[in-house]
Amino acid sequence: MNLRTTARHLGVAVITAFTVAAPATALADAPIARPAPAGSAFSFGLWGDMPYAKAGDYPKMTRLVNDINSETIAFSVYNGDIKDGSSLCTPDQYAGATELFNSIKVPTIYVPGDNEWTDCHRTNNGGFNNIERLNYIRRTMFNTPNSFGKVQMVLEHQGVAGAAYSENRRWTYGDVVFVTINQPGSNNNKINSDKECTDKSARVAADCDADNAEYKERDAKNIAWLRSSFDLAKKQGSKGVVIVTQGDPGFDLPETEGINERLDPSAVGMPPSDGYTNFLNILVDETLYFSGQVLFVHGDTHFFKMDKPLMSNGADRDVREATGRILQNFTRVMTFGSPAIHWLKIEVDPSSRALFKVSPMMVPGN
């Protein structure tokens, strides 16, 4: 029996044992928060890519949770990677994340990352079938319309709760539409070569064909979810849209003159990013025809950054070209990640031209 077969066999056995015992998505007695009306000022939190066992993050997490819980925020969004990229994708990881999210005093919304499903095919992750892991996450962590947290919110979801695409969520709070999208790192589960398919992996060619089919279908669903979210924002007269994903889509960096990382990430030693191209092109179009502010949030790269990297005529244009124009109403925010166990506080002020104020919250002792 090879590693992949063994992992699949053991995975089924372990999953069966944990399914009954694993915490449900919603705490049974959790009160439900009501969204703030239009015109309200409020704050929310962003965090993700933590804890990583290999970085020794666990002692820092208590301080992080206490820090988040000490602030006045309406809700928090965790943008993926509940574990490091070289640990097993076993059910205890997902149960532990559920417990972590439910320790936050405000509604907490979870966005899946690559380490908990896309990369589970790796031999050091247990050689799981990563599509099966995604379906397991959907079944156990998105099986109700509620958020996580000691207080929860009822969220709109794209698919039937617990089924395909139910992880894509949406809600309106004040004058802002919030949308989460399952678009993880590792090139969004798009595989471009045989080497990518089998390197340090238990996958075979048929698995990679299935992964690429999964990517194609989910990419289309993600784009539809993005479009409908902007349609909703326009219909409601919302002043802003916040989009939260996990994967770093590889924007062109103006710091590297003469190199467009969007078109050729290998030129600067970056991994392939063509798994995000379709989405980014639609994001350009939607941002162009939206009169409010757009805040695009992702993790994956593990350090805080805020900039305006999106161009008016497509994601493949360079910021220095005369034909390009910075989309002034678009802001990218990249969240902290292991070993930097900190978070971001976003203040929303509908009377402000910028709408969003981003503050790095450095956790004392971390």
C-alpha positions in Angstrom: 0.0 0.0 0.0 1.6 3.3 -1.1 1.7 6.5 1.0 -1.3 8.1 -0.7 -3.5 5.0 -0.3 -2.4 4.6 3.3 -3.1 8.3 4.0 -6.5 8.1 2.4 -7.4 4.9 4.3 -6.2 6.4 7.6 -7.9 9.7 6.8 -11.3 8.1 6.4 -10.8 6.2 9.7 -9.7 9.3 11.5 -12.4 11.5 10.0 -15.1 9.0 11.0 -13.8 9.1 14.6 -13.6 12.9 14.7 -16.8 13.8 12.9 -19.0 13.2 15.9 -16.6 14.8 18.4 -15.5 17.8 16.3 -17.0 21.1 17.5 -19.9 22.4 15.4 -19.5 25.5 13.4 -21.9 27.5 15.6 -21.9 27.5 19.4 -25.3 26.2 20.3 -26.1 29.1 22.8 -24.3 31.9 21.0 -26.3 35.1 20.6 -26.8 36.5 17.1 -25.5 40.0 16.3 -27.6 42.3 14.1 -25.9 44.2 11.3 -25.4 48.0 11.8 -27.6 50.2 9.8 -26.4 52.4 7.0 -24.5 55.5 8.1 -22.9 53.7 11.0 -19.2 54.0 11.9 -17.6 50.7 13.1 -14.4 48.7 13.3 -13.5 45.2 12.4 -10.4 43.0 12.7 -8.3 41.0 10.2 -5.9 38.1 11.1 -4.6 34.9 9.5 -1.7 32.6 8.5 -1.4 31.4 12.1 -0.6 29.5 14.3 2.3 27.5 12.8 3.6 24.7 15.0 7.0 24.8 13.4 7.4 28.5 14.3 6.4 27.9 17.9 3.4 30.2 17.6 1.0 28.6 20.1 2.2 30.5 23.2 1.6 33.8 21.3 -2.0 32.9 20.4 -3.4 33.5 23.9 -2.0 37.0 23.8 -3.4 37.6 20.3 -6.9 36.4 21.3 -6.8 38.5 24.4 -5.7 41.5 22.5 -8.5 41.1 19.9 -11.0 40.5 22.6 -9.9 43.7 24.4 -10.7 45.9 21.5 -14.1 47.3 20.4 -14.7 45.7 17.0 -17.9 44.6 15.4 -16.4 41.3 14.0 -13.2 39.7 12.8 -12.2 37.9 9.6 -9.6 35.2 9.6 -8.1 34.9 6.1 -6.8 31.3 6.0 -3.9 29.0 6.9 -4.9 27.4 10.2 -1.7 25.4 10.3 1.8 25.5 8.7 2.6 23.9 5.4 4.4 20.9 6.6 2.0 19.5 9.2 -0.6 16.8 8.8 -4.1 17.7 7.4 -5.8 15.6 10.1 -9.3 16.4 11.6 -7.8 17.7 14.9 -6.3 20.7 12.9 -9.8 21.8 11.8 -11.4 21.1 15.2 -8.6 23.2 16.8 -9.3 26.1 14.4 -13.0 25.9 15.2 -12.2 26.1 18.9 -9.9 29.1 18.3 -12.4 31.0 16.2 -15.1 30.4 18.8 -12.9 31.9 21.5 -13.3 35.3 19.9 -16.0 37.4 21.6 -17.3 38.9 18.4 -18.5 37.2 15.2 -15.5 35.7 13.4 -15.6 34.7 9.7 -13.2 32.1 8.3 -11.7 32.1 4.8 -9.9 28.8 3.8 -6.2 28.9 3.0 -3.9 26.7 1.0 -2.2 25.0 4.0 -5.5 23.3 5.1 -6.6 22.0 1.7 -4.6 22.9 -1.5 -1.3 21.6 -0.1 -2.6 18.5 1.7 -1.4 16.3 -1.1 2.2 16.9 0.1 3.9 13.9 1.6 4.7 15.8 4.8 1.0 16.8 5.1 0.0 13.1 5.0 -0.5 12.7 1.2 -4.2 13.4 1.4 -6.5 14.1 -1.6 -6.7 17.9 -1.3 -10.2 18.1 -2.9 -11.5 15.6 -0.3 -9.9 17.9 2.4 -11.8 20.9 0.9 -15.0 19.0 1.0 -14.3 18.0 4.6 -13.8 21.6 5.5 -17.1 22.5 3.9 -18.9 19.7 5.7 -17.6 20.5 9.2 -16.8 24.3 9.2 -19.4 25.7 6.8 -22.4 23.6 7.7 -24.5 26.5 9.0 -25.1 30.0 7.7 -23.6 31.4 11.0 -20.2 32.7 11.6 -17.9 31.5 14.4 -17.5 33.4 17.6 -19.0 33.7 21.1 -21.5 36.1 19.4 -22.3 35.2 15.8 -23.7 36.7 12.6 -25.9 35.1 10.0 -24.2 35.2 6.6 -25.3 34.7 3.1 -23.4 31.8 1.4 -23.0 30.9 -2.3 -23.7 27.2 -2.1 -25.9 25.1 0.1 -24.5 25.1 3.7 -21.9 22.3 4.0 -21.7 21.7 0.3 -19.7 23.1 -2.7 -18.9 26.9 -2.5 -20.7 27.4 0.9 -17.3 28.8 2.1 -17.9 31.9 -0.1 -19.8 34.2 2.3 -21.3 37.7 2.2 -22.9 40.2 4.6 -23.6 43.9 4.7 -22.6 46.0 7.7 -23.3 49.7 7.7 -22.5 51.1 4.3 -20.1 48.2 3.3 -20.6 44.9 1.6 -18.2 42.2 2.8 -17.4 39.2 0.7 -15.1 36.3 1.3 -13.8 34.1 -1.5 -12.0 30.7 -1.4 -9.0 31.8 -3.4 -6.0 30.2 -1.6 -2.2 30.3 -2.2 -0.3 27.7 -4.2 -1.6 29.3 -7.4 -5.2 28.8 -6.5 -4.9 25.0 -6.9 -3.9 25.4 -10.6 -1.1 23.1 -11.7 1.0 23.9 -14.8 3.5 21.1 -15.1 4.2 17.5 -14.2 6.9 18.6 -11.8 4.4 20.8 -9.9 2.1 17.8 -9.8 4.4 15.2 -8.3 7.2 17.1 -6.5 7.2 16.1 -2.8 3.6 15.0 -3.4 1.6 11.8 -3.3 -0.4 12.9 -6.3 -0.5 11.2 -9.6 -1.5 12.7 -13.0 -5.2 11.9 -12.6 -5.2 13.8 -9.3 -3.7 16.9 -10.9 -6.2 16.7 -13.8 -8.9 16.7 -11.1 -7.3 19.6 -9.3 -7.2 21.7 -12.5 -10.9 20.9 -13.1 -11.7 21.9 -9.6 -9.7 25.2 -10.0 -11.6 26.0 -13.3 -15.0 25.4 -11.8 -14.3 27.3 -8.5 -12.6 30.2 -10.4 -15.8 30.7 -12.4 -17.9 30.5 -9.2 -15.6 33.0 -7.4 -15.9 35.4 -10.3 -19.7 35.1 -10.3 -19.7 35.7 -6.5 -17.5 38.8 -6.9 -19.7 40.2 -9.7 -22.9 39.7 -7.7 -21.4 41.3 -4.6 -20.6 44.5 -6.6 -24.1 44.4 -8.1 -25.5 44.2 -4.5 -23.3 47.1 -3.4 -24.5 49.3 -6.3 -28.1 48.3 -5.7 -27.9 49.2 -2.0 -25.9 52.4 -2.6 -23.0 51.0 -0.5 -20.0 53.2 0.0 -17.5 50.3 0.1 -16.8 46.7 -0.8 -14.4 44.6 1.2 -13.1 41.4 -0.4 -11.1 38.9 1.7 -9.2 36.0 0.3 -6.1 34.1 1.4 -3.7 33.7 -1.6 -1.3 36.4 -2.6 -2.3 37.0 -6.3 1.1 38.5 -7.3 0.4 42.1 -8.2 3.1 43.9 -10.2 5.5 45.7 -7.9 6.5 49.2 -8.9 9.7 48.9 -6.8 11.2 46.6 -9.4 11.4 48.8 -12.5 11.3 47.0 -15.8 9.9 43.7 -14.3 6.2 42.9 -14.3 5.8 40.2 -11.6 2.2 39.7 -12.8 3.4 38.5 -16.2 6.7 36.9 -15.2 6.8 36.0 -11.5 9.8 33.7 -12.1 11.9 36.7 -12.9 12.1 37.6 -9.2 11.9 34.1 -7.9 8.2 34.1 -7.3 5.9 31.1 -7.9 3.4 30.9 -10.7 0.4 33.2 -10.2 -1.7 32.6 -13.4 -4.3 31.0 -11.2 -5.5 34.5 -10.2 -5.5 36.2 -13.6 -9.1 35.7 -14.5 -10.2 36.9 -11.1 -8.0 40.0 -11.2 -9.1 41.0 -14.6 -12.8 41.0 -13.4 -11.8 42.8 -10.3 -10.3 45.6 -12.4 -13.6 45.9 -14.3 -15.8 45.9 -11.2 -13.6 48.4 -9.4 -13.7 50.7 -12.4 -17.5 50.9 -12.5 -18.0 51.2 -8.7 -18.1 54.7 -7.3 -17.1 53.7 -3.7 -14.0 52.3 -2.1 -12.7 48.8 -2.6 -10.5 47.1 0.0 -8.9 43.9 -1.1 -7.5 41.8 1.7 -5.2 38.8 1.4 -2.6 36.9 3.5 -0.2 34.2 2.3 3.0 36.4 2.4 3.1 36.9 6.2 3.9 40.6 6.5 1.8 43.7 6.6 1.5 45.8 3.5 -0.9 48.4 2.2 -0.7 49.9 -1.3 -2.6 50.6 -4.5 -1.3 48.1 -7.1 -4.3 47.7 -9.4 -4.2 49.3 -12.9 -7.1 50.6 -14.9 -6.6 48.6 -18.1 -6.0 45.1 -16.7 -3.9 43.2 -14.2 -1.1 42.7 -16.8 -0.2 46.4 -17.2 2.9 48.0 -15.6 2.4 51.0 -13.3 5.0 53.0 -15.3 3.3 52.6 -18.7 1.5 55.7 -20.0 -1.5 53.7 -21.0 -2.0 52.5 -17.4 -3.7 54.4 -14.6 -3.8 53.5 -10.9 -7.3 52.7 -9.7 -7.5 55.3 -7.0 -10.5 53.7 -5.2 -8.7 50.3 -4.8 -6.5 49.5 -1.8 -4.7 46.2 -1.2 -4.1 45.2 2.4 -1.8 42.2 3.2 -2.2 40.8 6.7 0.4 39.6 9.2 1.3 35.9 9.4 3.5 33.5 11.3 5.9 34.2 13.0 4.5 37.8 13.3 1.5 37.1 15.5 -0.3 40.4 15.2 -3.6 41.7 13.6 -5.1 44.6 11.9 -7.9 46.9 13.0 -9.9 48.6 10.3 -12.0 51.6 11.2 -14.9 52.4 8.9 -16.0 56.0 8.8 -18.8 56.8 6.2 -18.0 60.5 6.5 -14.4 60.0 5.5 -13.3 60.2 1.8 -11.0 57.2 2.4 -13.7 55.3 4.2 -11.2 52.8 5.7 -8.5 53.5 8.2 -6.0 50.6 8.7 -4.1 50.2 11.9 -1.5 47.5 12.6 -2.2 46.1 16.1 1.1 44.9 17.5 0.4 42.4 20.3 2.6 43.1 23.4 4.9 40.2 24.1 4.6 38.8 20.6 
